[in-house]
Amino acid sequence: MALIRVSAGDAIADLGRFDTVIDARSPAEFAEDRLPGAVNWPTLDDAEREAIGTEYTRVSGFEAKKRGAALAARNVAAHVERHVLDKPREWTPLVYCWRGGKRSGALATVLEQIGFRVHVLEGGYRDFRRAVVAELETMPARLAWRVVCGPTGSGKSRLLDALAAEGAQVLDLERLANHRGSVLGLVPGSVQPSQKAFDTRLWDALRQLDRSRPVFVESESKKIGDLRVPESLIGRMRASPCLWLELPLEARVALLLADYDFFVADVEAFCARLDALRALRGNAVVAEWQQAARAGRTAEVVRDLLVAHYDPIYLESMRRNFTGVGAPIATLRWDGSEASLREAARAAIEAGGRTPP
């Protein structure tokens, strides 16, 4: 049974037809990004890959290939013992490495010789990455967007969750980016994915959306933390109909204190994050906020941040960038309760399903 070579385009058109997608690259390469749902069976681990590469460059390509073959054979044997012995004859894997060459070939050849129907991704991860980047240029234009706008702390992310619970289509960019979209948005102890991984997550989310139904998304900027949102998506969002979400100021403060409770518990971390606002607000203002926070007046600081900093900046940005914000297709008001949030979600679905004027 010969190996079956598939192009990146053919593979990503229906990844679900493969029982297992196997990434034969090193763990560090796998961690940076991989095909959706892939598992890592490295032909060479990080240290082995570095050592073989160094030997290839500094000593001899022939000697490096011999040593690499011995390491790869041992690693492939371990993967077979660990992962393959329980697989039925009908098991159908897709195997790839960086360019669809030696590392995936070593693993795929052994699996094929066992008798499995093995597919190898031509061009490997490199061609997959090229296909993702190309598709991200065109996918946003095929979808009808409804942009949820509203001041900081009004509960836009919560509305997206409520919309999803009501059966609406939602794209949650902040969840994909693992960031809450402001100076305070990175949760302490967590990290954002790489840009490549974010692109892949976004591509994977977009390809699963139904083009015949609207998609609700939050009014994000071009960057979420350190990650860039594709211009093709930002452009479509900014030209799409908007909904405006409102929540009373005190309820916004309470919501933010609940969502960012780690800053309430760790005041010094909160104060350190406030340092990033010195260039915009000045040293004296930020110092006052930090002093108030250390005195236990965190709610007062949050209220002042909203009124003096976030609200004016957000409103100016929305008016400048989102054409539909001046005449939203719906103004949604809620009071902080789950019941009123569900009502707002239903109203958003009803408004978002109509053809905008």
Secondary structure, 3 states (H helix, E strand, C coil): CCCEEECHHHHHHCHHHCCEEEECCCHHHHHHCCCCCCEECCCCCHHHHHHHHHHHHHCCHHHHHHHHHHHHHHHHHHHHHHHHCCCCCCCCEEEECCCCCHHHHHHHHHHHHHCCCCEEECCHHHHHHHHHHHHHHHHHHHCCEEEEECCCCCCHHHHHHHHHHCCCEEECHHHHHCCCCCCCCCCCCCCCCCHHHHHHHHHHHHHCCCCCCCEEEECCCCEECCEECCHHHHHHHHCCCEEEEECCHHHHHHHHHHHCHHHHHCHHHHHHHHHHHHHHHCHHHHHHHHHHHHCCCHHHHHHHHHHHHHHHHHHHHHHHHCCCCCCCCEEEECCCCHHHHHHHHHHHHHHHCCCCC
